[in-house]
Amino acid sequence: MEKESHNASVEVMSNKQVIYREEVQSSLKETHLEVRTSSKRLKADKDSGTIAVKNLYLACDPYNLNLIKYSTKLGSPVPGYGVARVLESGHPNFKKGDLVWGITGWEEYSLITAPETCFKIEHADVPLSYYTGLLGMPGMTAYAGFFEVCSPKKGETVFISSAAGAVGQLVGQFAKSLGCYVVGSAGSKDKVDLLKNKFGFDDAFNYKEEQDLDAALKRCFPEGIDIYFDNVGGKMLDAVLLNMKLYGRITVCGMISQYILEQHDGIHNLLNLLLKRVRMEGFVVSDHYHLYPKFLEMVLPQIKEGKIVYAEDIVDGLENGPAALIGVFSGRTVGKQVVTVSRE
Ligand SMILES: NC(=O)c1ccc[n+]([C@@H]2O[C@H](COP(=O)([O-])OP(=O)(O)OC[C@H]3O[C@@H](n4cnc5c(N)ncnc54)[C@H](OP(=O)(O)O)[C@@H]3O)[C@@H](O)[C@H]2O)c1
């Protein structure tokens, strides 16, 4: 039973949540999380700087693991990026009825205490779920990581790992639109087909079926790699180092192969950074959020013209959230994993 009053306060009688139940040591398992329903009263007092929201879509990001492990108390709802409708606002930037994307809770209703970190959704003529991926944090990651950090030029060779993921599929399309030669790696035949046939990559390979990653890269890049957009780290990074061209760039976006390891893989081929004068640089998307309007200006018309496509894997219902999130780390997810909480 739930009751929403849109007047001075919002009362929520029933709030389904995904709770962080048991401490995660390395990999995330369903037993670490619990779906339960409790009652919650939400109130965003005038001038409190908070907003009360109804969550619509939640993103399953590798970042959720970080948030869970390092900034979530046991017994609290899992935090993460999502799309929500403002029910009541005590913050001058937002009003009742606004749509926002940003960090919220894995629950039906949340009180967001730092809404200044949220973005107001001004363009709702695209699927709203896109604001968990293509038009949200992963999209900005692909945009900033590729255009700001990689210094790409037309005609360069670009390699992307975890290329069928939320970020990778976009980096590949951005690189193709610039006139680069683009190759991606992914963990299944279906994903490789998607890269070649849906996202327009020039070539792709299934890294799980390659005996020798160095040989696979030499096959795809006989002249070497100008830009490596690294989403995975580990053995792939080590093999790429052997195949970089002179003055190449390696953008360290993520290292998903390492997140759950107690002992991280060693990297053996770093000498190539020196010999090939390669620039290797990490970045964090939030440092680039001031570019969000510029990103939207570039990407929205391309979506509408069908020049950019986006693969999503959408599951319905918070109760299916834990399995969906775990699927991101097992490779089961194809494209951007989204959980629908409510279609309003
Ligand atoms: N720097 C930043 O600010 C920033 C922001 C967002 C994301 N990131 C990072 O960027 C990377 C991509 O993010 P995303 O959201 O697009 O995630 P994603 O690539 O969609 O992540 C899921 C995919 O990662 C692959 N994967 C899982 N375990 C792996 C392993 N052990 N080795 C190799 N691949 C593995 C799987 O694909 P396969 O089937 O292909 O193995 C899985 O489907 C992640 O490392 C993430 O942490 C960084």
The ligand as a MOL file (V3000), in Angstrom:
LIG
                    3D

  0  0  0     0  0            999 V3000
M  V30 BEGIN CTAB
M  V30 COUNTS 48 52 0 0 0
M  V30 BEGIN ATOM
M  V30 1 N 37.1550 6.2540 -15.1650 0
M  V30 2 C 35.8710 6.4690 -14.9110 0
M  V30 3 O 35.4500 7.5330 -14.4780 0
M  V30 4 C 34.9040 5.3480 -15.1910 0
M  V30 5 C 33.5290 5.5890 -15.3310 0
M  V30 6 C 32.6900 4.5230 -15.6790 0
M  V30 7 C 33.2110 3.2460 -15.8450 0
M  V30 8 N 34.5430 3.0490 -15.6430 0 CHG=1
M  V30 9 C 35.1580 1.7450 -15.8560 0
M  V30 10 O 35.1330 1.5430 -17.2540 0
M  V30 11 C 34.9880 0.1500 -17.5420 0
M  V30 12 C 33.7630 -0.0370 -18.4300 0
M  V30 13 O 32.6000 0.3560 -17.7090 0
M  V30 14 P 31.1770 -0.1310 -18.1800 0
M  V30 15 O 30.1830 0.5180 -17.3180 0
M  V30 16 O 31.1070 -0.0040 -19.6500 0 CHG=-1
M  V30 17 O 31.2310 -1.6420 -17.8000 0
M  V30 18 P 31.0740 -2.8710 -18.7830 0
M  V30 19 O 32.1990 -2.8660 -19.7510 0
M  V30 20 O 29.6930 -2.8970 -19.3400 0
M  V30 21 O 31.2980 -4.0260 -17.7240 0
M  V30 22 C 30.7340 -5.2590 -17.8560 0
M  V30 23 C 31.5360 -6.1280 -18.7760 0
M  V30 24 O 32.8860 -6.2290 -18.3220 0
M  V30 25 C 33.4280 -7.4180 -18.8350 0
M  V30 26 N 34.1800 -8.1210 -17.8000 0
M  V30 27 C 33.7190 -8.5270 -16.6050 0
M  V30 28 N 34.7080 -9.1670 -15.9330 0
M  V30 29 C 35.7980 -9.1490 -16.7360 0
M  V30 30 C 37.1090 -9.6720 -16.6050 0
M  V30 31 N 37.5060 -10.3170 -15.5160 0
M  V30 32 N 37.9670 -9.4850 -17.6380 0
M  V30 33 C 37.5860 -8.8190 -18.7410 0
M  V30 34 N 36.3380 -8.3200 -18.9250 0
M  V30 35 C 35.4610 -8.4820 -17.9340 0
M  V30 36 C 32.2570 -8.2870 -19.2840 0
M  V30 37 O 32.2460 -8.2810 -20.7050 0
M  V30 38 P 32.9490 -9.4610 -21.5570 0
M  V30 39 O 31.8640 -10.4470 -21.8370 0
M  V30 40 O 33.4260 -8.7360 -22.7490 0
M  V30 41 O 34.0450 -10.0380 -20.6980 0
M  V30 42 C 31.0450 -7.5360 -18.7710 0
M  V30 43 O 29.8990 -7.7110 -19.5730 0
M  V30 44 C 34.8860 -0.5550 -16.2010 0
M  V30 45 O 36.1700 -1.0050 -15.8440 0
M  V30 46 C 34.4410 0.5450 -15.2520 0
M  V30 47 O 34.8360 0.2970 -13.9290 0
M  V30 48 C 35.3860 4.0700 -15.3290 0
M  V30 END ATOM
M  V30 BEGIN BOND
M  V30 1 1 1 2
M  V30 2 2 2 3
M  V30 3 1 2 4
M  V30 4 1 4 5
M  V30 5 2 4 48
M  V30 6 2 5 6
M  V30 7 1 6 7
M  V30 8 2 7 8
M  V30 9 1 8 9
M  V30 10 1 8 48
M  V30 11 1 9 10
M  V30 12 1 9 46
M  V30 13 1 10 11
M  V30 14 1 11 12
M  V30 15 1 11 44
M  V30 16 1 12 13
M  V30 17 1 13 14
M  V30 18 2 14 15
M  V30 19 1 14 16
M  V30 20 1 14 17
M  V30 21 1 17 18
M  V30 22 2 18 19
M  V30 23 1 18 20
M  V30 24 1 18 21
M  V30 25 1 21 22
M  V30 26 1 22 23
M  V30 27 1 23 24
M  V30 28 1 23 42
M  V30 29 1 24 25
M  V30 30 1 25 26
M  V30 31 1 25 36
M  V30 32 1 26 27
M  V30 33 1 26 35
M  V30 34 2 27 28
M  V30 35 1 28 29
M  V30 36 1 29 30
M  V30 37 2 29 35
M  V30 38 1 30 31
M  V30 39 2 30 32
M  V30 40 1 32 33
M  V30 41 2 33 34
M  V30 42 1 34 35
M  V30 43 1 36 37
M  V30 44 1 36 42
M  V30 45 1 37 38
M  V30 46 2 38 39
M  V30 47 1 38 40
M  V30 48 1 38 41
M  V30 49 1 42 43
M  V30 50 1 44 45
M  V30 51 1 44 46
M  V30 52 1 46 47
M  V30 END BOND
M  V30 END CTAB
M  END
